[in-house]
Amino acid sequence: MNETSQEPIQLQTPIRLLYWAKMLLERHGCLVEERRVTLPVGSTRILRPKTLQTITLWYDIVLPDQYQMLEAYDRYRELSILYLPPR
């Protein structure tokens, strides 16, 4: 599933993000709220094709400014874990 959004993409997170992660995402245009991250319009979310997809689906996310991250989406709990590149 490739999704280039004309609307902001909202991701539910299981916990509040760490301060540095919140600041990093906000610097790239994301809106970070309690247990939710909203990606800016124009972000791309692409399902990884060769990754073992079980309960967890793996997505590559690219923000409009080309910042990249990885999302692990638990489809049963409808929660996303974001993996950010090293600072």
N, C-alpha and C positions, 0 to 999 in steps of 0.2 A: 504494500500500500504506500504510494507516494502521495504526499499531501503538501502542496505549496499553498499556503493559506492567504486568502484575501481577507480573512477575519483573524483576530488574535487566537492562538492555540492555547487552551487552558489545560494545565497538568495538575492533578491532585498529588500532593506529596504526603508521606506518612508522618513526617515530623517537620518541625520548623528548621529552616536552613541555617547553617553556620553563618556567623556574621560576615566572614570573608567571601563566602559563596554568594550571599545576598548582595553584597556590594559589587562583586564581579558581574553578576547577572544584570543588576540595575545599570551598570556602566554600559552594557550591551543592549539596553533598551527593553529589558524584561520588567514586568511588574511583579514584585515578590510580596505575597501576603502570607498570613498564617496558613500553612498547609496547602498553598496553591502558588503556582508560578504561571504567569501569562506571558507567552512568547509574542514578540511584536509581529505585526502584519508583514507578510513577505517571508516569514520563516518557513523552512522546508523540513519535513519529517518523513524519513524514508525507512521502510521496513528493511532490515538486513536480510538479504536473500539466502545466504548459506549458513546462517547461525541456527543452531538447534532451537526451534521454537516449541516450547512446552507451555507451562502456565505463564511463563515470562516471555514477552515479545521484546525484541531488541530493535531499537530505532536509532538511526543517525539523525541528528538535528543540526541544521545550519541556520544561523540567524542572518538577517539581511546584511549585516556587516562582515559576514563570512566566519564568525566565531562558531566553532564546532564543539559538540558535546554528544554524549551517548545517553540514551534513555533505556532503562529496563522497566517495562510496563507489566505489572501483575494484573492480568485480565479478570481474575476472580475478585480481587479486592479493589480493582479499578484505581490503583495507585502507581505513581511513577517515581523511580529513583533516578536521579540525574548524576552522571559521572562527568565531572569537569576536568579538562586538561590540567596538568600541574601548573601552579602559579608561576 
